[in-house]
Amino acid sequence: MDTRIKRDLGEDYPRLEREYQRLSHITTELTPKDNNEAWSYAAHRCHAMDVFFEIGYEKYEYILAFAQEHKMTSIIDIGCAFGHQSEVFYGTDIEYMGIDDIECSFWNEDRYKYITQRYPFDINVENKKTSLAVSVLCLGWFSDKAGGYHKQLSQLHKDFDHALIFMNNHSGAINTAMKIWENVTALKMGGGIFYYLTKRS
Ligand SMILES: C[S@@+](CC[C@H](N)C(=O)[O-])C[C@H]1O[C@@H](n2cnc3c(N)ncnc32)[C@H](O)[C@@H]1O
């Protein structure tokens, strides 16, 4: 079912909806042959916004509620893609920062900081106690090539006191997380599971 029928997400996220309408107009007016770059840009963005409007928004609204409940002041989103989900935090008192290794213009980049780099690397947050690392369908999701989970989750442990990760629970990422983090709690959300990693029990 189209979630926009269930709940009018266009009303909740009007700026994103306007951008979606503008870009989808480009994809119907142009063909890849007319202007491949403009068509491809619009098509990729529309696809990412489709994902946000269909399922992504639920996970990020969950993150927002979690951050507010745990008195976090900022979230750092590792694997943010184009950053459309930053819209969930726009207008709240939670600061957002996105990290991804794709070269692109990010949504809300005039308002929020983005880093184009592949994780792991040192992230120096101002206050570890109130900064929440989040990662949805990124860390612990793809294959564990060259011990990638261990490197990512160890670096995360160095950089943060708290992390909320939407991970693949069949991949060994959880076992790796449990070896590194003092406390790992599974939190059921819709059809998936977030893992809350903390240094205290
Ligand atoms: C499936 S998308 C998820 C996007 C977004 N989190 C969401 O839920 O809609 C995964 C993103 O993670 C990024 N990514 C994967 N591995 C990464 C890494 N090691 N460091 C930074 N970004 C990474 C990819 O470029 C891609 O944009």
The ligand as a Tripos MOL2 file, in Angstrom:
@<TRIPOS>MOLECULE
LIG
   27    29     1     0     0
SMALL
NO_CHARGES

@<TRIPOS>ATOM
      1 C1         21.2820    1.3410    1.6000 C.3       1 LIG1
      2 S1         21.9010    2.9810    1.6940 S.3       1 LIG1
      3 C2         21.0560    3.5410    3.1600 C.3       1 LIG1
      4 C3         20.8430    5.0380    3.1710 C.3       1 LIG1
      5 C4         20.1060    5.5820    4.3860 C.3       1 LIG1
      6 N1         20.8040    5.2790    5.6080 N.3       1 LIG1
      7 C5         18.6790    5.0660    4.4290 C.2       1 LIG1
      8 O1         18.3370    4.3350    5.3540 O.co2     1 LIG1
      9 O2         17.9000    5.3970    3.5230 O.co2     1 LIG1
     10 C6         23.5620    2.7090    2.2640 C.3       1 LIG1
     11 C7         24.4640    3.9390    2.1690 C.3       1 LIG1
     12 O3         25.6440    3.6800    2.9220 O.3       1 LIG1
     13 C8         26.7580    4.2030    2.2250 C.3       1 LIG1
     14 N2         27.9310    3.4770    2.7470 N.ar      1 LIG1
     15 C9         28.1810    2.1410    2.6990 C.ar      1 LIG1
     16 N3         29.3210    1.8380    3.3410 N.ar      1 LIG1
     17 C10        29.7960    3.0170    3.8420 C.ar      1 LIG1
     18 C11        30.9460    3.3680    4.6250 C.ar      1 LIG1
     19 N4         31.8260    2.4330    5.0350 N.pl3     1 LIG1
     20 N5         31.1250    4.6720    4.9630 N.ar      1 LIG1
     21 C12        30.2380    5.6270    4.5540 C.ar      1 LIG1
     22 N6         29.1390    5.3510    3.8150 N.ar      1 LIG1
     23 C13        28.9190    4.0700    3.4670 C.ar      1 LIG1
     24 C14        26.4310    3.9860    0.7650 C.3       1 LIG1
     25 O4         27.1490    4.8780   -0.0720 O.3       1 LIG1
     26 C15        24.9260    4.2530    0.7450 C.3       1 LIG1
     27 O5         24.6340    5.5990    0.4620 O.3       1 LIG1
@<TRIPOS>BOND
     1     1     2 1
     2     2     3 1
     3     2    10 1
     4     3     4 1
     5     4     5 1
     6     5     6 1
     7     5     7 1
     8     7     8 2
     9     7     9 1
    10    10    11 1
    11    11    12 1
    12    11    26 1
    13    12    13 1
    14    13    14 1
    15    13    24 1
    16    14    15 ar
    17    14    23 ar
    18    15    16 ar
    19    16    17 ar
    20    17    18 ar
    21    17    23 ar
    22    18    19 1
    23    18    20 ar
    24    20    21 ar
    25    21    22 ar
    26    22    23 ar
    27    24    25 1
    28    24    26 1
    29    26    27 1
@<TRIPOS>SUBSTRUCTURE
     1 LIG1         1 GROUP 0 **** ****
